[in-house]
Amino acid sequence: MAELTWKGKDAFLNKAHNVQLTSHLSLQTVARHPATQHEEQEAAQCSSEIQWHNRLILGDKNDVLSTLLDEFTASVNLIYIDPPFMTGRVFSSGSSIAYRDTWDNGIDTYLQWLYEAFSLLYLLLSERGSIYVHLDWRTAHYAKLLLDEIFHPALSSGGGFRNEIIWHYQSGGRPHKGYARKHDTLLLYTKSASVCFHGELIGERRGTQKRNNMRKEVGVDGRVSWTIRSAGRLYSYDEDSLMTPSDVWTDIHHLHQRDPERTGYATQKPEALLERIIAASSEKYDLVLDCFCGSGVTPVVAEKLHRRWIACDKSDMSITTTLDRLLVSERSTPFVLQHVVS
Ligand SMILES: C[S@@+](CC[C@H](N)C(=O)[O-])C[C@H]1O[C@@H](n2cnc3c(N)ncnc32)[C@H](O)[C@@H]1O
């Protein structure tokens, strides 16, 4: 198998379990936040979902993820991560630093860092689980090779690469000397061939606009339907029928400066993006994990869609922003705030 290599590459996956076994770290709960709705009645029912506490964790991803292995090996249904893109920038809000995206030894340091994250996440992902890795032109091509290695179909029963999603947006300027970079890349990998995917829940309306070689027919009531003959069969679709979205997403916009969703946290992604991912690749009460939660978009949307969640970040500002956001939202499940301690 072809494999990406770099200075100091250390095959981490084989070691990841031992990292957890030899780790002296643990998670300490520093606060508990009850649900805002129905907690009393639901607690009385004592179902397993109600006993569950979602978790917001302050800490470095390697420390947090290796600590989580104890309880959650092969248990996470959906992982979304939006790690630093290797921009070389320091991101701030006002005069405070949110996080640094600078890498002392350049690409070698960055790749080992990413590789370790993918290895630990692989161990946490459930057999039917999916991982979405959100990057851009700077490192998406490297990440794909790393993920190919870790999610190799021979290691993971029929799993591996599923989709390369292009999230196209219009924000930002247009240079004169080259094409304007107007997309991020989301790499979707799974651990096995049997995956949770609900294309029907994220469908887009077929509509009245011509898309391909289909024939347009207008009924007596003025309604449009589309027909196509393939392998001797005639397929007909109403304008209101839903199609699974393609791997190019053009209908989700970056948050504009005054968007009410904005928290002030740099590199915040829109809730609509997470709504699509969580609705498509998980089910009610499934466990969703984001170890670079930033402004808290993943836990906020997971909460809204009644998923269980674990979110972590090593930035104090991220955890404060996420906490503030969660505390003003309707919650049907309590959550705890945890820190990594030795
Ligand atoms: C691109 S931002 C995530 C933005 C987030 N998806 C949102 O929509 O708000 C990347 C995040 O990774 C966090 N981060 C960077 N290195 C980390 C590490 N080693 N462990 C945990 N979090 C880290 C940063 O603090 C930052 O919040």
PDBQT file of the ligand as one rigid body, heavy atoms in Angstrom, charges set to zero:
ROOT
HETATM    1  C1  LIG A 401     -10.812  25.555  13.214  1.00  0.00    +0.000 C 
HETATM    2  S1  LIG A 401     -11.080  25.660  14.915  1.00  0.00    +0.000 S 
HETATM    3  C2  LIG A 401     -12.586  24.784  15.156  1.00  0.00    +0.000 C 
HETATM    4  C3  LIG A 401     -13.774  25.644  14.888  1.00  0.00    +0.000 C 
HETATM    5  C4  LIG A 401     -15.097  24.967  15.174  1.00  0.00    +0.000 C 
HETATM    6  N1  LIG A 401     -15.387  23.900  14.257  1.00  0.00    +0.000 N 
HETATM    7  C5  LIG A 401     -16.222  25.987  15.099  1.00  0.00    +0.000 C 
HETATM    8  O1  LIG A 401     -17.063  25.918  14.202  1.00  0.00    +0.000 OA
HETATM    9  O2  LIG A 401     -16.242  26.872  15.943  1.00  0.00    +0.000 OA
HETATM   10  C6  LIG A 401      -9.861  24.577  15.528  1.00  0.00    +0.000 C 
HETATM   11  C7  LIG A 401      -9.890  24.366  17.027  1.00  0.00    +0.000 C 
HETATM   12  O3  LIG A 401      -8.914  23.386  17.390  1.00  0.00    +0.000 OA
HETATM   13  C8  LIG A 401      -8.446  23.691  18.690  1.00  0.00    +0.000 C 
HETATM   14  N2  LIG A 401      -7.181  22.980  18.936  1.00  0.00    +0.000 N 
HETATM   15  C9  LIG A 401      -5.978  23.205  18.345  1.00  0.00    +0.000 A 
HETATM   16  N3  LIG A 401      -5.064  22.324  18.819  1.00  0.00    +0.000 NA
HETATM   17  C10 LIG A 401      -5.717  21.515  19.691  1.00  0.00    +0.000 A 
HETATM   18  C11 LIG A 401      -5.318  20.398  20.480  1.00  0.00    +0.000 A 
HETATM   19  N4  LIG A 401      -4.063  19.938  20.446  1.00  0.00    +0.000 N 
HETATM   20  N5  LIG A 401      -6.227  19.797  21.264  1.00  0.00    +0.000 NA
HETATM   21  C12 LIG A 401      -7.508  20.262  21.301  1.00  0.00    +0.000 A 
HETATM   22  N6  LIG A 401      -7.937  21.320  20.588  1.00  0.00    +0.000 NA
HETATM   23  C13 LIG A 401      -7.063  21.940  19.784  1.00  0.00    +0.000 A 
HETATM   24  C14 LIG A 401      -8.319  25.193  18.681  1.00  0.00    +0.000 C 
HETATM   25  O4  LIG A 401      -8.302  25.720  20.002  1.00  0.00    +0.000 OA
HETATM   26  C15 LIG A 401      -9.553  25.606  17.861  1.00  0.00    +0.000 C 
HETATM   27  O5  LIG A 401     -10.630  25.920  18.690  1.00  0.00    +0.000 OA
ENDROOT
TORSDOF 0
